[in-house]
């Protein structure tokens, strides 16, 4: 009889690392001493080990083998939305190679090896042995990643007592077409998670910037979809770097050099040092951009704090100089300079300059996301409802594609809404009008500066004193003064902001 439920068995420290990565990963994803031994240590690299309920004991023991004070957890996963043509299953202590995940789920298998990574959204329930540990984990994950579904983390002491299957059927229910293979014959899959984590960081921060206006929403869509339509050269360079595409243009090659250096280190001081060495020595810099050596002099002054002007002056001069040479030519130098003036994602997102365009703010966010990665995205952004699962789908799809598409996801999670495309727009609907006014009040905007009201009627009307009398019911339309609205949003959420914009609170207003 095939299993109806499948479980990932680990400890809560490793589980929190899965959430940090925003995907279910195996040992190669862990940095430094972060990994704490569990069943993955005894299985081929590049695979996620899943067990059925009759086969949890050994995995539970391994999950705390490094430290008995660790908390074991049993994570139920939903495999119904996945397809794979490269999976292994264990039957009666023998490993078999199966041609599809569907085939393995119909067989008498008590352990599955499925190519990593897997989307975080397949987690149905996290079980812990006692209520105290359950409440503690629930509190921590909710703080870091937002509201969790009801009973997402819960206690089930009985499940931790599940023993090994007492006996196997005399005739195994297994497809005759599958071949037997020993565990040590299963080849490791070498995985490099850096580009997937980079995409996750860029997607999350780029989505955050869609608060700034309709252009940001359009740029976000093109970045996600790899649109063939004319778009920002910088976005194209970002996309090419993520998939290791041939860098045909010198701009692509320049961004590749910068991102390769910036993403290889976590410490901003080291990143600044390595970038300056590359710029000053013109090491790996394409010919069209060797002029960055001149910029490096100013950047070194910023590092040494010997630059005589203020940052407003610095960026004004930078933008004017490079834009006078070529329209859009300031973009790469502006992004590079940000690394030398803001050493944290949150402070970069809150950096305001009168000469920055809406596109600049979008590119700054995506750029920082690429070299800082999903793990360093601020809690306020990561906790946006629905963003975690949506981003996870995309980063898993990217990594699976680069390793041969061993696992495919049949249906993508719903993307969180883009507020300018769904909510902040002209509307005759009274409920939507109420919500617009509530949002304007929430943002402490002056309504008359960002919203106007238009009364339309097809029939005749007359004025009587201070009253306007219509022969048929008129239509009242709320008209968003887009330019003013978007400018005000950037002022409120960047220039005047003490903390990052709370997208969840905004969406709650519109969904009310």
C-alpha positions, -999 to 999 in steps of 0.1 A, spaced: 0 0 0 15 33 -10 19 61 16 -6 89 16 15 113 36 52 123 34 74 139 59 106 158 61 123 150 94 149 174 108 154 198 138 140 232 142 174 249 136 177 234 102 140 241 95 146 278 103 174 278 78 150 264 51 128 294 58 158 317 56 166 303 22 129 305 13 131 269 -1 136 234 12 173 227 7 199 200 14 233 202 29 251 221 1 229 252 9 241 256 44 270 280 51 297 277 77 285 256 107 249 263 102 240 227 93 232 204 122 233 167 113 201 150 102 192 123 78 204 143 48 240 137 60 236 100 52 220 105 18 233 116 -16 239 153 -20 214 173 -41 184 153 -28 157 159 -2 148 129 19 112 123 27 98 95 48 64 80 53 48 76 88 61 41 92 97 51 88 104 81 111 124 66 139 159 66 124 154 101 109 142 114 143 173 100 160 196 115 135 179 149 138 192 154 173 224 133 170 246 163 170 231 178 202 204 161 223 191 195 233 179 202 198 141 200 190 131 175 164 104 184 140 83 164 115 72 184 85 43 172 64 47 181 28 22 182 -1 38 166 -33 6 168 -54 18 199 -73 52 185 -83 64 164 -111 98 147 -114 114 122 -137 144 117 -115 134 102 -81 145 73 -60 124 53 -35 132 27 -9 113 -5 -7 122 -33 18 157 -17 24 163 -16 -14 166 16 -35 148 18 -68 150 44 -96 116 56 -107 106 73 -139 81 97 -123 70 110 -89 35 98 -97 49 62 -102 67 63 -68 36 76 -50 17 46 -62 43 21 -49 52 5 -16 79 30 -8 88 42 27 115 68 17 118 91 -12 149 109 -26 137 139 -47 160 164 -64 165 196 -44 155 223 -38 117 222 -32 94 252 -28 87 263 8 50 264 -1 47 226 -1 49 226 37 15 217 50 21 213 88 51 214 111 47 190 140 66 192 173 66 169 202 54 194 229 33 225 230 61 248 245 84 241 215 55 245 191 45 279 205 81 291 205 87 282 169 53 296 158 62 329 175 96 331 159 85 322 123 55 346 125 78 375 136 102 368 108 79 357 79 44 371 87 11 355 95 11 317 91 -19 295 83 -40 282 112 -24 250 127 6 254 104 28 247 135 13 224 160 19 197 186 16 159 179 34 138 204 18 106 190 35 111 156 69 111 173 62 76 186 56 61 151 78 31 148 91 11 119 67 -9 98 65 -43 114 63 -64 83 61 -58 45 37 -75 22 49 -107 7 43 -93 -28 55 -57 -31 32 -33 -49 59 -19 -72 61 -13 -109 81 -40 -127 97 -14 -149 118 2 -121 154 -8 -116 171 -16 -83 201 5 -74 223 8 -43 224 40 -23 260 46 -30 254 43 -68 231 74 -67 253 102 -80 254 135 -61 238 165 -77 262 195 -73 241 226 -65 251 262 -62 223 281 -45 238 316 -49 219 326 -80 186 313 -67 191 332 -34 201 363 -55 169 360 -75 149 357 -43 164 388 -28 158 408 -61 122 396 -64 113 404 -28 129 439 -28 116 447 -63 81 438 -53 85 461 -23 93 490 -46 61 486 -65 47 509 -38 64 538 -56 43 539 -88 29 524 -119 64 524 -137 78 503 -109 49 478 -114 57 476 -151 94 472 -144 86 445 -119 65 426 -144 92 427 -170 119 416 -146 98 386 -135 86 376 -170 120 382 -188 99 402 -213 112 406 -248 97 441 -249 121 471 -248 130 475 -211 158 488 -190 193 478 -201 201 473 -165 173 449 -159 183 429 -189 219 428 -175 205 416 -141 185 389 -159 215 377 -179 237 375 -148 211 354 -130 211 327 -157 247 330 -167 238 341 -202 264 352 -227 272 388 -219 272 402 -254 272 439 -245 299 456 -225 273 469 -201 263 432 -194 300 424 -188 305 453 -165 275 444 -144 287 408 -143 320 419 -129 304 441 -103 278 415 -92 304 387 -92 325 407 -67 296 420 -46 278 387 -43 310 368 -33 312 385 1 288 394 29 309 422 45 304 456 29 340 467 37 354 437 19 331 443 -11 342 480 -13 378 470 -11 375 444 -38 355 467 -61 380 495 -57 409 472 -66 391 460 -97 382 495 -108 416 511 -101 435 483 -118 409 480 -145 409 443 -137 381 425 -156 365 458 -166 354 460 -203 370 488 -223 339 510 -225 338 512 -187 375 516 -177 365 552 -170 352 538 -137 388 542 -125 381 579 -123 350 573 -102 370 550 -80 389 581 -68 357 596 -54 346 563 -40 378 559 -21 373 594 -7 339 583 5 354 552 22 382 573 38 357 601 46 378 627 29 352 636 3 346 673 8 310 676 -4 278 660 10 260 630 -6 234 653 -22 262 670 -41 280 638 -49 249 621 -65 238 653 -83 273 657 -99 274 620 -108 240 619 -125 246 652 -144 280 640 -156 271 606 -169 237 615 -182 254 643 -203 275 616 -219 246 592 -226 209 590 -215 207 564 -188 245 563 -186 244 571 -149 226 539 -138 256 515 -132 277 542 -115 248 553 -93 242 516 -82 279 511 -75 281 543 -55 252 531 -33 274 503 -21 298 529 -7 272 550 11 247 524 24 259 492 39 225 477 47 194 469 26 170 488 48 190 520 48 195 517 10 157 514 6 152 546 26 179 566 8 163 596 -9 177 620 -35 157 646 -55 174 636 -87 167 599 -84 139 587 -107 113 560 -99 134 537 -121 165 544 -100 147 534 -68 135 502 -84 170 493 -97 186 501 -63 163 476 -47 168 448 -73 205 454 -73 208 451 -35 186 420 -36 209 404 -62 242 407 -42 227 404 -7 203 376 -14 170 364 1 185 357 36 192 394 42 159 408 30 143 428 59 116 412 80 91 439 70 94 429 33 97 391 38 65 391 58 43 405 30 14 380 28 18 356 -1 53 368 -11 72 340 6 55 312 -14 55 332 -47 92 340 -45 100 304 -34 84 291 -66 105 313 -88 138 306 -72 132 269 -71 122 269 -107 154 288 -116 177 263 -98 159 233 -111 162 247 -146 199 251 -143 203 215 -131 182 199 -158 146 205 -146 145 174 -125 115 187 -107 88 209 -122 60 228 -103 27 224 -120 10 255 -107 26 287 -95 13 304 -63 -7 336 -67 15 367 -69 7 394 -42 -12 422 -58 4 453 -73 -14 482 -56 -13 506 -86 -27 481 -109 -54 467 -87 -63 494 -62 -49 528 -68 -67 537 -100 -98 556 -112 -130 540 -99 -168 546 -99 -172 518 -72 -182 533 -39 -165 507 -18 -132 511 -37 -136 549 -33 -139 545 5 -108 523 5 -89 549 -15 -98 576 10 -89 554 39 -55 547 24 -49 584 17 -57 591 53 -34 563 65 -6 578 44 -13 612 58 -17 627 23 -37 658 14 -67 643 -4 -72 673 -27 -36 669 -40 -39 633 -50 -76 626 -57 -103 644 -76 -140 637 -81 -158 637 -114 -196 636 -117 -209 623 -150 -245 623 -164 -258 616 -198 -291 634 -192 -300 670 -185 -295 686 -151 -304 719 -135 -290 741 -107 -314 752 -80 -297 774 -54 -268 753 -40 -283 721 -53 -277 703 -86 -307 683 -97 -303 654 -121 -330 637 -141 -312 603 -138 -287 590 -113 -252 605 -120 -220 585 -118 -194 597 -94 -158 587 -103 -128 590 -81 -99 601 -103 -64 594 -90 -40 623 -98 -13 598 -106 18 620 -108 10 637 -75 0 604 -58 32 586 -68 54 615 -59 37 618 -25 42 580 -19 79 583 -26 81 612 -2 62 594 25 78 560 22 114 571 14 122 607 22 101 611 53 101 575 65 116 563 98 109 527 90 100 506 59 66 508 44 42 481 57 27 466 26 5 442 47 -13 472 64 -18 488 30 -32 457 14 -55 451 44 -70 486 38 -78 478 2 -91 443 9 -114 455 37 
